[in-house]
Amino acid sequence: MSEATNLSDKPEIVIVAGRGERRYWLDLWRYRELFWFLAWRDILVRYKQTVIGVAWTLLRPLLTLIAFTLVFGKLAGLESGGLPYALIVISGLLPWLFFANAFSEAANSMMDNASLITKVYFPRIIIPASAVIVSLVELLLSLLILAGLLLLYGHWPGWPILLLPLFVALAFAAAVGAGLWLAALNVKYRDFRYVIPFVVQIGLYVSPVGYTSALVPEAWRLAFSLNPMVAAIDGFRWSVLGAGHEPWWPGFAVSCSVVALLLFVGVRYFRSMEKSFSDMI
């Protein structure tokens, strides 16, 4: 009798099918410290034992700026709307470099953390999401170049500069959405790691980095806006340069819709593949 009583006093564990799926986003919050730990680890790894360290974060956009200014500004003679062409380039280059770096880091993050994935449970989406934080830190440092050029040319941003974080968030969403999708594909098909640099290289020229969207022919503006980075770059440029550089709002809405769709599809596809990552890696 006493043995039966002792058994009845023990807590009852009920396993409910699908409960893990319903608790996934709660688990994501519970593992938030792991998110920040991985992000901080990636930042330390990026700059530890480097020759020029943080200076490379400034040197890369600076050298790219010089190349674009010489090729598109001097040789091609593209219009700059009365502003120094360097300001046109830097206001498009910074959000693009942020997206390109964040997308590449997120897409390769699963394979870079293969040993961690096979050992412990946690929401795998933490890995590509935390990888994007490194690129966000680099963007913040690169804003020093933008500030220096604005002072050099005596151009003072207007009230749209207050919207700058929103356009950075838009680029962040595009990078996470595309990065999640490629991260899952990269686990299943290893040759996708060769696709990532190609996508970044092509994207640089089909995005309004070295030119403004106003130079795109009217007949192609809507199709051009299907590029998810058009809204982020045009908005970033408008917030920095002000009047005369407003986005084409119909195309802006289309590009924002593509970003939302990309993020939704990226999360859904990543989640559908997540349970098999340990086996495939």
C-alpha positions in Angstrom: 0.0 0.0 0.0 2.8 2.4 0.9 4.6 1.6 -2.4 1.5 2.5 -4.4 1.2 5.7 -2.4 4.8 6.6 -3.1 4.2 6.1 -6.8 1.2 8.3 -6.8 3.1 11.1 -5.2 5.6 11.3 -8.0 5.0 14.0 -10.6 3.3 12.8 -13.8 5.0 13.6 -17.1 2.7 13.9 -20.1 4.3 14.0 -23.5 2.1 15.9 -26.0 2.7 15.6 -29.7 3.6 19.0 -31.3 4.2 20.7 -28.0 7.8 21.4 -28.9 6.7 23.2 -32.1 4.3 25.4 -30.1 7.0 26.2 -27.5 9.7 26.9 -30.2 9.5 30.7 -29.9 9.3 30.5 -26.1 12.5 28.4 -26.3 14.0 31.1 -28.5 13.5 33.6 -25.7 14.8 31.2 -23.1 18.0 30.8 -25.1 18.6 34.5 -25.7 21.8 34.4 -23.7 23.2 31.9 -26.2 22.3 34.3 -29.0 24.3 37.1 -27.4 27.2 34.6 -26.5 27.5 33.5 -30.1 27.3 37.0 -31.4 30.0 38.2 -29.0 32.1 35.1 -29.9 31.9 35.9 -33.6 32.9 39.5 -33.0 35.9 38.5 -31.0 37.0 35.9 -33.6 36.6 38.4 -36.4 39.1 40.9 -34.8 41.3 38.7 -32.6 44.9 38.4 -33.7 44.4 40.5 -36.8 47.1 42.8 -38.2 45.0 45.9 -38.8 41.9 44.8 -36.8 39.0 47.3 -36.8 40.8 49.4 -39.4 39.9 46.9 -42.0 36.2 47.6 -41.3 36.8 51.2 -42.4 39.4 50.4 -45.1 37.1 48.0 -47.1 34.3 50.5 -47.8 36.8 53.3 -48.3 38.6 51.5 -51.0 35.3 50.4 -52.7 34.1 54.0 -52.5 37.3 55.2 -54.3 36.9 52.5 -57.0 33.2 53.3 -57.6 33.8 57.1 -57.7 36.6 56.7 -60.3 34.7 54.2 -62.5 31.1 55.5 -62.3 31.7 59.1 -61.4 34.7 60.1 -63.4 34.8 57.6 -66.3 31.1 56.9 -66.8 30.0 60.4 -65.8 26.8 59.3 -64.1 24.5 62.0 -62.8 24.7 62.8 -59.1 21.9 65.4 -58.8 24.2 68.2 -58.0 25.8 66.5 -55.0 29.4 65.1 -54.8 29.3 61.7 -56.4 31.1 60.2 -53.4 28.0 60.9 -51.2 25.8 59.1 -53.7 28.1 56.1 -53.6 28.7 55.9 -49.8 25.0 56.3 -49.0 24.3 53.2 -51.2 27.4 51.3 -50.4 27.1 51.1 -46.6 23.6 49.3 -46.6 24.7 47.0 -49.4 27.9 46.0 -47.6 25.9 45.4 -44.5 23.5 43.2 -46.4 26.2 41.3 -48.3 28.3 40.6 -45.2 25.3 39.6 -43.1 23.8 37.4 -45.8 27.1 35.6 -46.4 27.7 35.1 -42.6 24.2 33.8 -42.0 24.3 31.5 -45.1 27.6 29.9 -44.0 26.9 29.9 -40.2 25.3 26.4 -39.9 28.4 24.7 -41.4 30.7 26.8 -39.3 28.9 25.6 -36.2 28.4 22.0 -37.1 30.0 20.6 -34.0 27.7 22.7 -31.8 24.6 21.6 -33.7 25.3 17.9 -33.3 25.9 18.0 -29.5 23.1 20.0 -27.8 19.6 21.2 -28.4 18.6 24.8 -28.9 16.6 26.6 -31.5 18.9 26.5 -34.5 17.7 29.8 -35.9 19.8 31.4 -33.2 23.0 30.6 -35.2 22.3 32.5 -38.5 20.5 35.3 -36.6 23.5 35.9 -34.3 25.9 35.8 -37.2 24.2 39.0 -38.6 25.2 40.9 -35.5 28.8 41.1 -36.5 27.9 42.8 -39.7 25.7 45.3 -37.8 28.7 46.2 -35.7 30.7 46.8 -38.8 28.0 49.0 -40.2 28.0 51.2 -37.1 31.8 51.6 -37.5 31.5 52.3 -41.2 29.2 55.2 -40.4 32.3 57.1 -39.3 33.2 57.3 -43.0 29.8 58.6 -43.9 30.0 61.2 -41.1 33.5 62.3 -42.3 32.3 62.8 -45.9 29.3 64.7 -44.8 31.6 67.1 -42.9 34.0 67.3 -45.7 31.4 68.3 -48.3 29.4 70.4 -45.8 26.2 68.5 -46.3 23.8 68.3 -43.3 21.1 65.7 -43.3 17.5 66.8 -42.7 14.7 65.2 -40.7 14.7 61.9 -42.7 18.0 61.0 -40.9 15.7 60.0 -38.0 14.3 57.2 -40.2 17.8 55.7 -40.8 17.4 52.9 -38.2 14.2 51.7 -40.0 16.0 51.3 -43.3 18.9 49.5 -41.5 16.2 47.2 -40.0 14.8 46.6 -43.5 18.3 45.5 -44.7 18.6 43.4 -41.6 15.3 41.6 -42.4 16.4 41.0 -46.0 19.7 39.6 -44.9 18.1 37.3 -42.3 15.4 36.1 -44.7 17.8 35.3 -47.5 20.5 34.0 -45.1 18.1 31.5 -43.4 17.0 30.1 -46.8 20.6 29.7 -48.0 21.8 28.3 -44.6 19.3 25.5 -44.8 20.1 24.8 -48.4 23.8 24.9 -47.6 23.4 22.1 -45.1 21.5 19.8 -47.5 23.5 20.7 -50.6 27.1 21.6 -49.9 27.8 23.0 -53.3 25.5 26.0 -52.4 28.4 27.6 -50.7 29.7 28.4 -54.2 26.4 30.1 -55.0 26.7 32.7 -52.2 29.6 34.7 -53.6 28.0 34.7 -57.0 24.7 36.1 -55.6 26.6 38.8 -53.7 28.6 39.8 -56.8 25.6 40.0 -59.1 23.5 41.7 -56.5 26.1 44.6 -56.2 25.4 45.6 -59.9 21.6 45.1 -59.9 21.2 47.2 -56.8 21.4 51.0 -56.8 24.8 51.3 -55.2 26.9 53.1 -57.7 23.9 54.8 -59.2 20.5 56.0 -58.1 17.2 54.3 -58.9 16.1 57.4 -60.8 18.5 56.4 -63.6 16.6 53.2 -64.2 14.2 53.5 -67.2 10.6 54.0 -66.3 9.5 50.8 -68.1 11.9 48.8 -65.8 11.3 50.5 -62.5 8.7 48.1 -61.2 10.7 45.0 -62.2 13.8 46.6 -60.7 12.0 47.1 -57.4 11.6 43.3 -57.0 15.1 43.5 -55.7 14.6 43.4 -51.9 17.6 45.8 -51.3 16.1 48.6 -53.5 13.9 49.8 -50.6 16.7 49.6 -48.0 19.3 51.4 -50.2 16.9 54.1 -51.5 15.6 54.7 -48.0 19.1 54.9 -46.6 20.2 57.3 -49.3 17.1 59.5 -48.8 17.6 59.6 -45.0 21.2 60.8 -45.5 21.0 63.1 -48.6 17.4 64.4 -48.0 15.2 66.2 -50.5 15.6 65.2 -54.2 16.5 61.6 -53.3 13.1 60.3 -52.1 12.4 56.7 -53.0 9.9 56.0 -55.8 7.1 55.0 -53.4 5.3 52.4 -55.5 8.6 50.6 -56.1 9.5 51.1 -52.4 6.3 49.3 -51.4 7.0 46.5 -53.8 10.5 46.0 -52.5 9.3 46.1 -48.9 6.7 43.4 -49.8 9.5 41.2 -51.3 11.5 41.6 -48.0 8.5 40.5 -45.9 7.9 37.6 -48.2 11.6 36.6 -48.2 11.7 36.7 -44.4 8.5 34.6 -44.1 9.7 32.0 -46.6 13.2 31.9 -45.1 11.9 31.3 -41.6 9.4 28.7 -42.8 11.9 26.8 -44.9 14.5 26.9 -42.2 12.1 25.6 -39.6 10.9 22.8 -41.9 14.5 21.6 -42.3 15.7 22.2 -38.8 15.0 18.8 -37.3 17.2 17.1 -39.9 20.2 19.3 -39.6 22.0 17.1 -37.1 21.6 14.0 -39.4 22.7 15.8 -42.5 25.7 17.6 -41.0 
